[in-house]
């Protein structure tokens, strides 16, 4: 029974009584402590003149005197001075040790050089013999070490002498011995020498030539150790890593190519006192003089590691496989068949929304709201938990990716909806019984069909059909078993219907399947020969730069025929900017329409449209949604159908054609000076815009007198000492537009003269360069490719390099010569070719490396190089690092290579071609097109001619040549950008979530990024791969 509630006065009285009781208890305890203190003092015969009412049982301590400000400052200065003195002393000690070390190293190098320049004395010939015997003994120790031989044999299943039983033994050994150790005992190697040799070796350390002997021994020890490490690392089984440690106090190092290179070549980086031999003492030879620059022992240990995935977050997205068993209809779980039974409407909805819809336990309004929260191709479990809490959805999700499925709960624990997830795909996890017999005998089960109340959980025993107790219980059990039995297969690489769906990416396709549909190859053809007519406009915004939001106050637009338009509003605020500038932009669109002939297309150029679009897209009156061209997160163009004029207008970014700031671009035309900081919302309210005191106005420019003189020449300073800031801003903005007009028109004329192309037909300079090459026949007979061929061949594109010798840090003493190649990319393209035809699949059993080198025009393969006989300082073998960066090393392995890269490796690394194994790849066999050589030479000569004339436009031709290469290795365009209104955004989020990537707001409109399907994302990577070599 619930106790009665107290009134407010009763509760207060009860609280006061409790407080008094606590105070009395505390006072009693305090008196007891004082009594104990008094008794203790009496026992010690101490005077009891201390006050009895101490608050604690501690003796009173006189508080420290508070320092004055001057005393505190003096004390702080003294502490700082002491700290600086201590740091200086430590620094001096370190410097002294470093100077002594370098002095000792210099003396050793001098002695070594002097000894090498002289003839070897006869009595020292014995020393060489001793050293040679030591090297041989050292090598034998490494080779004959029983533990080393045993483990190396077990870790080397690729060696010919190892039988199949030996491979099984090796795997069993590693599984039962996750940590193994190899010990190289160099001290033991020394002691195995003859006593006379050992004594001679020790005494050599006392001779003047000791540095040379130490250097020779050091080379032998570290080179042999590096070779042993290299052999170990190459033959390690997957899942094992090696660690190395020198001596008992040495640091543990991972056995990596860099560490092996350090041991193999960087001897001088190891100090003379790095390792001391502690195992022998002699009265005549002190331990200090015995060091031989190598440790008494080196240890290599192995440990097992678990490979981590790229991301440890669970995700969920669309089904990455198709159902081969057509008679089992799994469309309710959004799983398609090889016959494409799943409709587009069923396929394009996000799998989580589809699964919740199939459960019929979530309302349509909640599904729509949930769909607006979910966009993109994946949904993490963390985000799912947040969504369930937000919308009050109760889920029980079983994760079938684990070895033992585990149920996860999201949201409130009432009326849970049972879902499952497998390979990042959500589905409703309802009961579904399918027998083991049906899955094991699909052909006969399809002929037999579903059996009434038994459904698919039956088995056949002769002529009888019986219930099979061995059946799946849920959808998740069925999908997991179907995947294990290969009834759920990855997306076929040659299935054009599935690849045309936006939500499938290359990760959903089997990496071993190199087939592709016909739609993946498109002939490269020049643009249509029909010439388009354009009327060009050049515009610019002037904006305030103070505050959190930039606001436009002026817009100028100049037509190529000389007509000008100026719009301004100095009363623009964040609250009225939409209303003001919607009208201004409508007026500009009318101006554009009035000056554009009916048969012409209007093109409006802004220099840096990515900035100006922030004042166009939110406020322009667009009748329909429109596409936006976005490259590297920069908007470079869009076309708008204006609802007021009823005409189409195209906005372009001139910066994509001429990549220089307008102030640099305008140096050819004497660009003016301008006090940008004056034009702010604060000054617009502080001064009348047409009557600003000239002193205040010029104070916003670095050179006030220069600005004053310029305003005087323009007659903008009145007799009362004021300046018309509006007229000068208008003059400056129109000047910007005219500078842009002259520059683009001049560039257009020059480009037509050289290439015959109109820059208005293209958005970017790389597009112009690429289409110029197409028009010159560089890609005649070639095909743009997508899907699996593109994905595979792009792995062979190496690109440029930025590296030092052997990929190691270099300590350079003296000057460094800086060499810069002339026109590096054009000079490379002047020696290459393009590959006509479609890529053909390499069959390793037929197309050996010798066959490919003889019959193929070019090829791109995955190949294994088992050994690298010759190491280079400039490395040629590309390894993929864990950070996804190509790292060039002198190490064997499996690589993605093209024909020229493979030839270079065989030639310079001296790799026998017969030892290279080809696994898979593509090849071309329809000849080579050398047209690129003459075309690039023509561009190079034109640029050299302009440069001799000191014409600034020679830089455009330099960019044009470089752009030919840049366009060749550009990543395929996989996204589409649109500007939509709120209603259209809702429809995309709800019904086209499969294509949704991201969106951002722009006024009352939204800029939406959606994905393109794999087949549409085409490029010609074989050209980029050839250029990169």
PyMOL commands that set and color helices and strands:
alter all, ss='L'
color gray80, all
select helices_A, chain A and resi 8-43+69-117+122-144+146-154+164-176+186-191+195-204+210-234+257-265+267-269+287-289+331-333+344-348+351-359+364-373+381-391+436-440+442-448+452-454+475-484+496-499+506-508+518-520+577-594+609-615+654-656+662-669+676-678+681-686+694-698+704-713+725-755+759-761+765-775+787-794+805-807+824-829+849-855+899-908+913-915+931-948+954-968+982-991+1021-1027
alter helices_A, ss='H'
color red, helices_A
select strands_A, chain A and resi 180-184+240-246+252-254+298-304+321-323+395-399+406-410+417-422+425-428+458-461+464-467+488-490+521-523+534-543+552-559+564-568+601-606+626-631+634-641+648-653+692-693+722-723+783-785+840-841+858-865+877-880+886-889+893-898+917-924+975-980+996-1002+1005-1011
alter strands_A, ss='S'
color yellow, strands_A
deselect
rebuild
show_as cartoon
